[in-house]
Amino acid sequence: MDRLLHLDRTLDELDPPRWAAPSADATPLVRKVHGLRRVPLGQLGPADLRTLISQQVALPHVLPLAVRLLLEKPLLDAYFYEGDLLLAAVEAPASAWDLLPDLAARLSATITSLPEAAVAELPDGAAEALGRFVAGT
């Protein structure tokens, strides 16, 4: 998890080019993502990570942060529901995980250790998404 050495830097610094300010008519989500790129990585919370991952922004930098949290609490409720950060992470493109094979393997092992009852309580399609991720690692 050597990518965690840059917790004092922002995505605009680590994932060039810097993004221009969003347009005046940008949606709240677009404004939020643009703003998150200017926050030091160490200050991004679970909900911020879920947003960035779901929007596929700077995945090589944000997935390690998410995995760090998910290894401790796989079904963390980041914003919407229990397990939402995990589901955002496993639904990230395989090409992003190809750059992080060690983290993908660790997350896969964590997923396989989840109790079936806990997985069953996740939203529809979650068990399948988790299964696809594990099968792909």
Phi and psi in radians as a Rosetta constraint file:
Dihedral C 1 N 2 CA 2 C 2 CIRCULARHARMONIC -1.119 0.35
Dihedral N 2 CA 2 C 2 N 3 CIRCULARHARMONIC -0.281 0.35
Dihedral C 2 N 3 CA 3 C 3 CIRCULARHARMONIC -1.166 0.35
Dihedral N 3 CA 3 C 3 N 4 CIRCULARHARMONIC -0.253 0.35
Dihedral C 3 N 4 CA 4 C 4 CIRCULARHARMONIC -1.421 0.35
Dihedral N 4 CA 4 C 4 N 5 CIRCULARHARMONIC 0.006 0.35
Dihedral C 4 N 5 CA 5 C 5 CIRCULARHARMONIC -1.278 0.35
Dihedral N 5 CA 5 C 5 N 6 CIRCULARHARMONIC -0.240 0.35
Dihedral C 5 N 6 CA 6 C 6 CIRCULARHARMONIC -1.842 0.35
Dihedral N 6 CA 6 C 6 N 7 CIRCULARHARMONIC 0.619 0.35
Dihedral C 6 N 7 CA 7 C 7 CIRCULARHARMONIC -1.159 0.35
Dihedral N 7 CA 7 C 7 N 8 CIRCULARHARMONIC -0.301 0.35
Dihedral C 7 N 8 CA 8 C 8 CIRCULARHARMONIC -1.570 0.35
Dihedral N 8 CA 8 C 8 N 9 CIRCULARHARMONIC -0.030 0.35
Dihedral C 8 N 9 CA 9 C 9 CIRCULARHARMONIC -1.845 0.35
Dihedral N 9 CA 9 C 9 N 10 CIRCULARHARMONIC 2.825 0.35
Dihedral C 9 N 10 CA 10 C 10 CIRCULARHARMONIC -1.789 0.35
Dihedral N 10 CA 10 C 10 N 11 CIRCULARHARMONIC 2.904 0.35
Dihedral C 10 N 11 CA 11 C 11 CIRCULARHARMONIC -1.138 0.35
Dihedral N 11 CA 11 C 11 N 12 CIRCULARHARMONIC -0.588 0.35
Dihedral C 11 N 12 CA 12 C 12 CIRCULARHARMONIC -1.058 0.35
Dihedral N 12 CA 12 C 12 N 13 CIRCULARHARMONIC -0.557 0.35
Dihedral C 12 N 13 CA 13 C 13 CIRCULARHARMONIC -1.391 0.35
Dihedral N 13 CA 13 C 13 N 14 CIRCULARHARMONIC -0.690 0.35
Dihedral C 13 N 14 CA 14 C 14 CIRCULARHARMONIC -1.545 0.35
Dihedral N 14 CA 14 C 14 N 15 CIRCULARHARMONIC -0.373 0.35
Dihedral C 14 N 15 CA 15 C 15 CIRCULARHARMONIC -2.235 0.35
Dihedral N 15 CA 15 C 15 N 16 CIRCULARHARMONIC 1.209 0.35
Dihedral C 15 N 16 CA 16 C 16 CIRCULARHARMONIC -1.173 0.35
Dihedral N 16 CA 16 C 16 N 17 CIRCULARHARMONIC 2.806 0.35
Dihedral C 16 N 17 CA 17 C 17 CIRCULARHARMONIC -1.430 0.35
Dihedral N 17 CA 17 C 17 N 18 CIRCULARHARMONIC 2.788 0.35
Dihedral C 17 N 18 CA 18 C 18 CIRCULARHARMONIC -1.039 0.35
Dihedral N 18 CA 18 C 18 N 19 CIRCULARHARMONIC 2.501 0.35
Dihedral C 18 N 19 CA 19 C 19 CIRCULARHARMONIC -1.467 0.35
Dihedral N 19 CA 19 C 19 N 20 CIRCULARHARMONIC 2.484 0.35
Dihedral C 19 N 20 CA 20 C 20 CIRCULARHARMONIC -1.244 0.35
Dihedral N 20 CA 20 C 20 N 21 CIRCULARHARMONIC 2.831 0.35
Dihedral C 20 N 21 CA 21 C 21 CIRCULARHARMONIC -1.058 0.35
Dihedral N 21 CA 21 C 21 N 22 CIRCULARHARMONIC 2.550 0.35
Dihedral C 21 N 22 CA 22 C 22 CIRCULARHARMONIC -1.159 0.35
Dihedral N 22 CA 22 C 22 N 23 CIRCULARHARMONIC 2.706 0.35
Dihedral C 22 N 23 CA 23 C 23 CIRCULARHARMONIC -1.164 0.35
Dihedral N 23 CA 23 C 23 N 24 CIRCULARHARMONIC 2.815 0.35
Dihedral C 23 N 24 CA 24 C 24 CIRCULARHARMONIC -1.065 0.35
Dihedral N 24 CA 24 C 24 N 25 CIRCULARHARMONIC -0.522 0.35
Dihedral C 24 N 25 CA 25 C 25 CIRCULARHARMONIC -1.711 0.35
Dihedral N 25 CA 25 C 25 N 26 CIRCULARHARMONIC 0.285 0.35
Dihedral C 25 N 26 CA 26 C 26 CIRCULARHARMONIC -1.143 0.35
Dihedral N 26 CA 26 C 26 N 27 CIRCULARHARMONIC 2.646 0.35
Dihedral C 26 N 27 CA 27 C 27 CIRCULARHARMONIC -1.243 0.35
Dihedral N 27 CA 27 C 27 N 28 CIRCULARHARMONIC 2.817 0.35
Dihedral C 27 N 28 CA 28 C 28 CIRCULARHARMONIC -0.991 0.35
Dihedral N 28 CA 28 C 28 N 29 CIRCULARHARMONIC -0.651 0.35
Dihedral C 28 N 29 CA 29 C 29 CIRCULARHARMONIC -1.127 0.35
Dihedral N 29 CA 29 C 29 N 30 CIRCULARHARMONIC -0.770 0.35
Dihedral C 29 N 30 CA 30 C 30 CIRCULARHARMONIC -1.083 0.35
Dihedral N 30 CA 30 C 30 N 31 CIRCULARHARMONIC -0.760 0.35
Dihedral C 30 N 31 CA 31 C 31 CIRCULARHARMONIC -1.102 0.35
Dihedral N 31 CA 31 C 31 N 32 CIRCULARHARMONIC -0.688 0.35
Dihedral C 31 N 32 CA 32 C 32 CIRCULARHARMONIC -1.108 0.35
Dihedral N 32 CA 32 C 32 N 33 CIRCULARHARMONIC -0.838 0.35
Dihedral C 32 N 33 CA 33 C 33 CIRCULARHARMONIC -1.088 0.35
Dihedral N 33 CA 33 C 33 N 34 CIRCULARHARMONIC -0.754 0.35
Dihedral C 33 N 34 CA 34 C 34 CIRCULARHARMONIC -1.049 0.35
Dihedral N 34 CA 34 C 34 N 35 CIRCULARHARMONIC -0.743 0.35
Dihedral C 34 N 35 CA 35 C 35 CIRCULARHARMONIC -1.131 0.35
Dihedral N 35 CA 35 C 35 N 36 CIRCULARHARMONIC -0.672 0.35
Dihedral C 35 N 36 CA 36 C 36 CIRCULARHARMONIC -1.139 0.35
Dihedral N 36 CA 36 C 36 N 37 CIRCULARHARMONIC -0.486 0.35
Dihedral C 36 N 37 CA 37 C 37 CIRCULARHARMONIC -1.172 0.35
Dihedral N 37 CA 37 C 37 N 38 CIRCULARHARMONIC -0.254 0.35
Dihedral C 37 N 38 CA 38 C 38 CIRCULARHARMONIC -1.803 0.35
Dihedral N 38 CA 38 C 38 N 39 CIRCULARHARMONIC 0.096 0.35
Dihedral C 38 N 39 CA 39 C 39 CIRCULARHARMONIC -1.681 0.35
Dihedral N 39 CA 39 C 39 N 40 CIRCULARHARMONIC 2.330 0.35
Dihedral C 39 N 40 CA 40 C 40 CIRCULARHARMONIC -0.978 0.35
Dihedral N 40 CA 40 C 40 N 41 CIRCULARHARMONIC 2.444 0.35
Dihedral C 40 N 41 CA 41 C 41 CIRCULARHARMONIC -0.925 0.35
Dihedral N 41 CA 41 C 41 N 42 CIRCULARHARMONIC -0.674 0.35
Dihedral C 41 N 42 CA 42 C 42 CIRCULARHARMONIC -1.156 0.35
Dihedral N 42 CA 42 C 42 N 43 CIRCULARHARMONIC -0.251 0.35
Dihedral C 42 N 43 CA 43 C 43 CIRCULARHARMONIC -1.752 0.35
Dihedral N 43 CA 43 C 43 N 44 CIRCULARHARMONIC -0.048 0.35
Dihedral C 43 N 44 CA 44 C 44 CIRCULARHARMONIC -1.304 0.35
Dihedral N 44 CA 44 C 44 N 45 CIRCULARHARMONIC 2.251 0.35
Dihedral C 44 N 45 CA 45 C 45 CIRCULARHARMONIC -1.619 0.35
Dihedral N 45 CA 45 C 45 N 46 CIRCULARHARMONIC 3.065 0.35
Dihedral C 45 N 46 CA 46 C 46 CIRCULARHARMONIC -0.963 0.35
Dihedral N 46 CA 46 C 46 N 47 CIRCULARHARMONIC -0.734 0.35
Dihedral C 46 N 47 CA 47 C 47 CIRCULARHARMONIC -1.151 0.35
Dihedral N 47 CA 47 C 47 N 48 CIRCULARHARMONIC -0.667 0.35
Dihedral C 47 N 48 CA 48 C 48 CIRCULARHARMONIC -1.101 0.35
Dihedral N 48 CA 48 C 48 N 49 CIRCULARHARMONIC -0.778 0.35
Dihedral C 48 N 49 CA 49 C 49 CIRCULARHARMONIC -1.101 0.35
Dihedral N 49 CA 49 C 49 N 50 CIRCULARHARMONIC -0.734 0.35
Dihedral C 49 N 50 CA 50 C 50 CIRCULARHARMONIC -1.055 0.35
Dihedral N 50 CA 50 C 50 N 51 CIRCULARHARMONIC -0.745 0.35
Dihedral C 50 N 51 CA 51 C 51 CIRCULARHARMONIC -1.101 0.35
Dihedral N 51 CA 51 C 51 N 52 CIRCULARHARMONIC -0.856 0.35
Dihedral C 51 N 52 CA 52 C 52 CIRCULARHARMONIC -1.097 0.35
Dihedral N 52 CA 52 C 52 N 53 CIRCULARHARMONIC -0.735 0.35
Dihedral C 52 N 53 CA 53 C 53 CIRCULARHARMONIC -1.153 0.35
Dihedral N 53 CA 53 C 53 N 54 CIRCULARHARMONIC -0.784 0.35
Dihedral C 53 N 54 CA 54 C 54 CIRCULARHARMONIC -1.076 0.35
Dihedral N 54 CA 54 C 54 N 55 CIRCULARHARMONIC -0.554 0.35
Dihedral C 54 N 55 CA 55 C 55 CIRCULARHARMONIC -1.598 0.35
Dihedral N 55 CA 55 C 55 N 56 CIRCULARHARMONIC 0.056 0.35
Dihedral C 55 N 56 CA 56 C 56 CIRCULARHARMONIC 0.986 0.35
Dihedral N 56 CA 56 C 56 N 57 CIRCULARHARMONIC 0.842 0.35
Dihedral C 56 N 57 CA 57 C 57 CIRCULARHARMONIC -1.833 0.35
Dihedral N 57 CA 57 C 57 N 58 CIRCULARHARMONIC 2.131 0.35
Dihedral C 57 N 58 CA 58 C 58 CIRCULARHARMONIC 0.863 0.35
Dihedral N 58 CA 58 C 58 N 59 CIRCULARHARMONIC 0.815 0.35
Dihedral C 58 N 59 CA 59 C 59 CIRCULARHARMONIC -0.975 0.35
Dihedral N 59 CA 59 C 59 N 60 CIRCULARHARMONIC -0.668 0.35
Dihedral C 59 N 60 CA 60 C 60 CIRCULARHARMONIC -1.061 0.35
Dihedral N 60 CA 60 C 60 N 61 CIRCULARHARMONIC -0.349 0.35
Dihedral C 60 N 61 CA 61 C 61 CIRCULARHARMONIC -1.719 0.35
Dihedral N 61 CA 61 C 61 N 62 CIRCULARHARMONIC -0.574 0.35
Dihedral C 61 N 62 CA 62 C 62 CIRCULARHARMONIC -1.608 0.35
Dihedral N 62 CA 62 C 62 N 63 CIRCULARHARMONIC -0.510 0.35
Dihedral C 62 N 63 CA 63 C 63 CIRCULARHARMONIC -1.060 0.35
Dihedral N 63 CA 63 C 63 N 64 CIRCULARHARMONIC -0.731 0.35
Dihedral C 63 N 64 CA 64 C 64 CIRCULARHARMONIC -1.045 0.35
Dihedral N 64 CA 64 C 64 N 65 CIRCULARHARMONIC -0.622 0.35
Dihedral C 64 N 65 CA 65 C 65 CIRCULARHARMONIC -1.154 0.35
Dihedral N 65 CA 65 C 65 N 66 CIRCULARHARMONIC -0.727 0.35
Dihedral C 65 N 66 CA 66 C 66 CIRCULARHARMONIC -1.152 0.35
Dihedral N 66 CA 66 C 66 N 67 CIRCULARHARMONIC -0.750 0.35
Dihedral C 66 N 67 CA 67 C 67 CIRCULARHARMONIC -1.088 0.35
Dihedral N 67 CA 67 C 67 N 68 CIRCULARHARMONIC -0.680 0.35
Dihedral C 67 N 68 CA 68 C 68 CIRCULARHARMONIC -0.967 0.35
Dihedral N 68 CA 68 C 68 N 69 CIRCULARHARMONIC -0.754 0.35
Dihedral C 68 N 69 CA 69 C 69 CIRCULARHARMONIC -1.247 0.35
Dihedral N 69 CA 69 C 69 N 70 CIRCULARHARMONIC -0.729 0.35
Dihedral C 69 N 70 CA 70 C 70 CIRCULARHARMONIC -1.224 0.35
Dihedral N 70 CA 70 C 70 N 71 CIRCULARHARMONIC -0.496 0.35
Dihedral C 70 N 71 CA 71 C 71 CIRCULARHARMONIC -1.159 0.35
Dihedral N 71 CA 71 C 71 N 72 CIRCULARHARMONIC -0.531 0.35
Dihedral C 71 N 72 CA 72 C 72 CIRCULARHARMONIC -1.468 0.35
Dihedral N 72 CA 72 C 72 N 73 CIRCULARHARMONIC -0.676 0.35
Dihedral C 72 N 73 CA 73 C 73 CIRCULARHARMONIC -2.518 0.35
Dihedral N 73 CA 73 C 73 N 74 CIRCULARHARMONIC 1.491 0.35
Dihedral C 73 N 74 CA 74 C 74 CIRCULARHARMONIC -1.025 0.35
Dihedral N 74 CA 74 C 74 N 75 CIRCULARHARMONIC -0.580 0.35
Dihedral C 74 N 75 CA 75 C 75 CIRCULARHARMONIC -1.769 0.35
Dihedral N 75 CA 75 C 75 N 76 CIRCULARHARMONIC 0.537 0.35
Dihedral C 75 N 76 CA 76 C 76 CIRCULARHARMONIC -0.901 0.35
Dihedral N 76 CA 76 C 76 N 77 CIRCULARHARMONIC 2.338 0.35
Dihedral C 76 N 77 CA 77 C 77 CIRCULARHARMONIC -1.579 0.35
Dihedral N 77 CA 77 C 77 N 78 CIRCULARHARMONIC 1.748 0.35
Dihedral C 77 N 78 CA 78 C 78 CIRCULARHARMONIC -1.368 0.35
Dihedral N 78 CA 78 C 78 N 79 CIRCULARHARMONIC -0.662 0.35
Dihedral C 78 N 79 CA 79 C 79 CIRCULARHARMONIC -2.795 0.35
Dihedral N 79 CA 79 C 79 N 80 CIRCULARHARMONIC -0.833 0.35
Dihedral C 79 N 80 CA 80 C 80 CIRCULARHARMONIC -1.718 0.35
Dihedral N 80 CA 80 C 80 N 81 CIRCULARHARMONIC -0.778 0.35
Dihedral C 80 N 81 CA 81 C 81 CIRCULARHARMONIC -2.859 0.35
Dihedral N 81 CA 81 C 81 N 82 CIRCULARHARMONIC 2.844 0.35
Dihedral C 81 N 82 CA 82 C 82 CIRCULARHARMONIC -1.026 0.35
Dihedral N 82 CA 82 C 82 N 83 CIRCULARHARMONIC 2.219 0.35
Dihedral C 82 N 83 CA 83 C 83 CIRCULARHARMONIC 1.584 0.35
Dihedral N 83 CA 83 C 83 N 84 CIRCULARHARMONIC 0.063 0.35
Dihedral C 83 N 84 CA 84 C 84 CIRCULARHARMONIC -1.171 0.35
Dihedral N 84 CA 84 C 84 N 85 CIRCULARHARMONIC -0.613 0.35
Dihedral C 84 N 85 CA 85 C 85 CIRCULARHARMONIC -1.192 0.35
Dihedral N 85 CA 85 C 85 N 86 CIRCULARHARMONIC -0.728 0.35
Dihedral C 85 N 86 CA 86 C 86 CIRCULARHARMONIC -1.043 0.35
Dihedral N 86 CA 86 C 86 N 87 CIRCULARHARMONIC -0.803 0.35
Dihedral C 86 N 87 CA 87 C 87 CIRCULARHARMONIC -1.158 0.35
Dihedral N 87 CA 87 C 87 N 88 CIRCULARHARMONIC -0.670 0.35
Dihedral C 87 N 88 CA 88 C 88 CIRCULARHARMONIC -1.069 0.35
Dihedral N 88 CA 88 C 88 N 89 CIRCULARHARMONIC -0.737 0.35
Dihedral C 88 N 89 CA 89 C 89 CIRCULARHARMONIC -1.128 0.35
Dihedral N 89 CA 89 C 89 N 90 CIRCULARHARMONIC -0.817 0.35
Dihedral C 89 N 90 CA 90 C 90 CIRCULARHARMONIC -1.253 0.35
Dihedral N 90 CA 90 C 90 N 91 CIRCULARHARMONIC -0.333 0.35
Dihedral C 90 N 91 CA 91 C 91 CIRCULARHARMONIC -1.599 0.35
Dihedral N 91 CA 91 C 91 N 92 CIRCULARHARMONIC 0.018 0.35
Dihedral C 91 N 92 CA 92 C 92 CIRCULARHARMONIC -1.128 0.35
Dihedral N 92 CA 92 C 92 N 93 CIRCULARHARMONIC 2.618 0.35
Dihedral C 92 N 93 CA 93 C 93 CIRCULARHARMONIC -0.984 0.35
Dihedral N 93 CA 93 C 93 N 94 CIRCULARHARMONIC 2.506 0.35
Dihedral C 93 N 94 CA 94 C 94 CIRCULARHARMONIC -1.005 0.35
Dihedral N 94 CA 94 C 94 N 95 CIRCULARHARMONIC -0.553 0.35
Dihedral C 94 N 95 CA 95 C 95 CIRCULARHARMONIC -1.083 0.35
Dihedral N 95 CA 95 C 95 N 96 CIRCULARHARMONIC -0.559 0.35
Dihedral C 95 N 96 CA 96 C 96 CIRCULARHARMONIC -1.219 0.35
Dihedral N 96 CA 96 C 96 N 97 CIRCULARHARMONIC -0.738 0.35
Dihedral C 96 N 97 CA 97 C 97 CIRCULARHARMONIC -1.220 0.35
Dihedral N 97 CA 97 C 97 N 98 CIRCULARHARMONIC -0.475 0.35
Dihedral C 97 N 98 CA 98 C 98 CIRCULARHARMONIC -1.038 0.35
Dihedral N 98 CA 98 C 98 N 99 CIRCULARHARMONIC -0.484 0.35
Dihedral C 98 N 99 CA 99 C 99 CIRCULARHARMONIC -1.401 0.35
Dihedral N 99 CA 99 C 99 N 100 CIRCULARHARMONIC -0.226 0.35
Dihedral C 99 N 100 CA 100 C 100 CIRCULARHARMONIC -2.291 0.35
Dihedral N 100 CA 100 C 100 N 101 CIRCULARHARMONIC 0.948 0.35
Dihedral C 100 N 101 CA 101 C 101 CIRCULARHARMONIC -1.079 0.35
Dihedral N 101 CA 101 C 101 N 102 CIRCULARHARMONIC -0.606 0.35
Dihedral C 101 N 102 CA 102 C 102 CIRCULARHARMONIC -1.173 0.35
Dihedral N 102 CA 102 C 102 N 103 CIRCULARHARMONIC -0.705 0.35
Dihedral C 102 N 103 CA 103 C 103 CIRCULARHARMONIC -1.215 0.35
Dihedral N 103 CA 103 C 103 N 104 CIRCULARHARMONIC -0.654 0.35
Dihedral C 103 N 104 CA 104 C 104 CIRCULARHARMONIC -1.088 0.35
Dihedral N 104 CA 104 C 104 N 105 CIRCULARHARMONIC -0.721 0.35
Dihedral C 104 N 105 CA 105 C 105 CIRCULARHARMONIC -1.156 0.35
Dihedral N 105 CA 105 C 105 N 106 CIRCULARHARMONIC -0.708 0.35
Dihedral C 105 N 106 CA 106 C 106 CIRCULARHARMONIC -1.158 0.35
Dihedral N 106 CA 106 C 106 N 107 CIRCULARHARMONIC -0.718 0.35
Dihedral C 106 N 107 CA 107 C 107 CIRCULARHARMONIC -1.177 0.35
Dihedral N 107 CA 107 C 107 N 108 CIRCULARHARMONIC -0.683 0.35
Dihedral C 107 N 108 CA 108 C 108 CIRCULARHARMONIC -1.051 0.35
Dihedral N 108 CA 108 C 108 N 109 CIRCULARHARMONIC -0.771 0.35
Dihedral C 108 N 109 CA 109 C 109 CIRCULARHARMONIC -1.094 0.35
Dihedral N 109 CA 109 C 109 N 110 CIRCULARHARMONIC -0.666 0.35
Dihedral C 109 N 110 CA 110 C 110 CIRCULARHARMONIC -1.137 0.35
Dihedral N 110 CA 110 C 110 N 111 CIRCULARHARMONIC -0.732 0.35
Dihedral C 110 N 111 CA 111 C 111 CIRCULARHARMONIC -1.095 0.35
Dihedral N 111 CA 111 C 111 N 112 CIRCULARHARMONIC -0.760 0.35
Dihedral C 111 N 112 CA 112 C 112 CIRCULARHARMONIC -1.181 0.35
Dihedral N 112 CA 112 C 112 N 113 CIRCULARHARMONIC -0.318 0.35
Dihedral C 112 N 113 CA 113 C 113 CIRCULARHARMONIC -1.562 0.35
Dihedral N 113 CA 113 C 113 N 114 CIRCULARHARMONIC -0.064 0.35
Dihedral C 113 N 114 CA 114 C 114 CIRCULARHARMONIC -1.185 0.35
Dihedral N 114 CA 114 C 114 N 115 CIRCULARHARMONIC 2.428 0.35
Dihedral C 114 N 115 CA 115 C 115 CIRCULARHARMONIC -1.119 0.35
Dihedral N 115 CA 115 C 115 N 116 CIRCULARHARMONIC 2.451 0.35
Dihedral C 115 N 116 CA 116 C 116 CIRCULARHARMONIC -1.003 0.35
Dihedral N 116 CA 116 C 116 N 117 CIRCULARHARMONIC -0.651 0.35
Dihedral C 116 N 117 CA 117 C 117 CIRCULARHARMONIC -1.095 0.35
Dihedral N 117 CA 117 C 117 N 118 CIRCULARHARMONIC -0.657 0.35
Dihedral C 117 N 118 CA 118 C 118 CIRCULARHARMONIC -1.192 0.35
Dihedral N 118 CA 118 C 118 N 119 CIRCULARHARMONIC -0.730 0.35
Dihedral C 118 N 119 CA 119 C 119 CIRCULARHARMONIC -1.119 0.35
Dihedral N 119 CA 119 C 119 N 120 CIRCULARHARMONIC -0.667 0.35
Dihedral C 119 N 120 CA 120 C 120 CIRCULARHARMONIC -1.113 0.35
Dihedral N 120 CA 120 C 120 N 121 CIRCULARHARMONIC -0.428 0.35
Dihedral C 120 N 121 CA 121 C 121 CIRCULARHARMONIC -1.468 0.35
Dihedral N 121 CA 121 C 121 N 122 CIRCULARHARMONIC -0.132 0.35
Dihedral C 121 N 122 CA 122 C 122 CIRCULARHARMONIC -1.303 0.35
Dihedral N 122 CA 122 C 122 N 123 CIRCULARHARMONIC 2.863 0.35
Dihedral C 122 N 123 CA 123 C 123 CIRCULARHARMONIC -1.019 0.35
Dihedral N 123 CA 123 C 123 N 124 CIRCULARHARMONIC 2.820 0.35
Dihedral C 123 N 124 CA 124 C 124 CIRCULARHARMONIC -0.931 0.35
Dihedral N 124 CA 124 C 124 N 125 CIRCULARHARMONIC 2.368 0.35
Dihedral C 124 N 125 CA 125 C 125 CIRCULARHARMONIC 1.534 0.35
Dihedral N 125 CA 125 C 125 N 126 CIRCULARHARMONIC -0.163 0.35
Dihedral C 125 N 126 CA 126 C 126 CIRCULARHARMONIC -1.163 0.35
Dihedral N 126 CA 126 C 126 N 127 CIRCULARHARMONIC -0.782 0.35
Dihedral C 126 N 127 CA 127 C 127 CIRCULARHARMONIC -1.052 0.35
Dihedral N 127 CA 127 C 127 N 128 CIRCULARHARMONIC -0.674 0.35
Dihedral C 127 N 128 CA 128 C 128 CIRCULARHARMONIC -1.169 0.35
Dihedral N 128 CA 128 C 128 N 129 CIRCULARHARMONIC -0.732 0.35
Dihedral C 128 N 129 CA 129 C 129 CIRCULARHARMONIC -1.109 0.35
Dihedral N 129 CA 129 C 129 N 130 CIRCULARHARMONIC -0.741 0.35
Dihedral C 129 N 130 CA 130 C 130 CIRCULARHARMONIC -1.109 0.35
Dihedral N 130 CA 130 C 130 N 131 CIRCULARHARMONIC -0.744 0.35
Dihedral C 130 N 131 CA 131 C 131 CIRCULARHARMONIC -1.085 0.35
Dihedral N 131 CA 131 C 131 N 132 CIRCULARHARMONIC -0.728 0.35
Dihedral C 131 N 132 CA 132 C 132 CIRCULARHARMONIC -1.088 0.35
Dihedral N 132 CA 132 C 132 N 133 CIRCULARHARMONIC -0.720 0.35
Dihedral C 132 N 133 CA 133 C 133 CIRCULARHARMONIC -1.119 0.35
Dihedral N 133 CA 133 C 133 N 134 CIRCULARHARMONIC -0.840 0.35
Dihedral C 133 N 134 CA 134 C 134 CIRCULARHARMONIC -1.068 0.35
Dihedral N 134 CA 134 C 134 N 135 CIRCULARHARMONIC -0.737 0.35
Dihedral C 134 N 135 CA 135 C 135 CIRCULARHARMONIC -1.135 0.35
Dihedral N 135 CA 135 C 135 N 136 CIRCULARHARMONIC -0.512 0.35
Dihedral C 135 N 136 CA 136 C 136 CIRCULARHARMONIC -1.490 0.35
Dihedral N 136 CA 136 C 136 N 137 CIRCULARHARMONIC -0.125 0.35
